[in-house]
Amino acid sequence: MQQNNTENKKQEATKSQKSQSGKGFLKNQPPIAIGFSQIINHEKLGGNSDLIQENNSELIAQNDIGDIETPSNLSENNSLTEAEPVGNKRPMDDLAFLDLRQVLLYGDFTRPLKPKEAEVELKIQSPFSVGVMAAQSFQTNPKGDEKTIIGYQGGLVLQYRLKGPWHIGAGLQYKYRTGTFEASKAAIGRNYRFGLEIDTFVLRPTSLHYLSLPLHLLWQKNRHVLEGGVSFDYLLGVRGEKGQYERTVEPPIRREFQVEEKGWLVENGYKKINTAVQLGYRYRVNRQLSFGLSVNYTFGGILKKDYEQPVIGNFLLKEADKFYLDIRAVYLIK
């Protein structure tokens, strides 16, 4: 009996020792964690490899295999309470051996597009552009009593985008041409008062009206636009006056034109269709509005050659030079 009691006491002592060794491993800071912390600190302070090897050997000697918990001795450890950690978990303080470093990331991290913004980006723009234009024509070197401003122009423009910076353009525009005119035709009137009286009337234009069709090739880069092409002008009509030249009574004595009637006149002396080449530059203020200058040259002029005037004179239109300039503005609606 005494021998059996002695063996039971030894078994209980062994169980108590194992239980206490398990508690010590869990409650106190693990030697292995302290060892790694010391290794990292020595590396930062410039410690050598011999010291690290010594620390490693001491740590291995201090950690006995019997102190490590296994599933068998965990089942026998009945003295653990709910407040104590269970299993092989370690407290967060045991992570001191980690060497945390600051990592910097470099790159272009763009903001993601919102749904409406994505729709705008994916929307395919139409290659067609429609707009309006207005221009003023003038002479660079008027002679004598000639006028500097010789007309106005306005209407629609249409552009189509080709590959790269290239576009083609067309339009339908109205052109109003003015200047200093002389009589273009004579008309004879018969009056019967105290006998037959023949009165001679003349027709003197005051303005020419054209329908213009321009065809252009455009090169567009950023805010700069270069354009060149041809323009076909069709004479719609001639506006003018009917009257007589009469000699003045008071000095200085001269012949003055006395207007009797205004209206549309016959188109004698003026070409029905004119062709001109154009070369211009425009600066884009924004995507829609642009201003520029255009150089124009009319092949053969706008007057008919070898046309006999009804009255003595050397011109039908003084400002009939083949070369003139345009200052223009273009506004694209779409």
Disulfide bonds with the S-S distance in Angstrom:
none
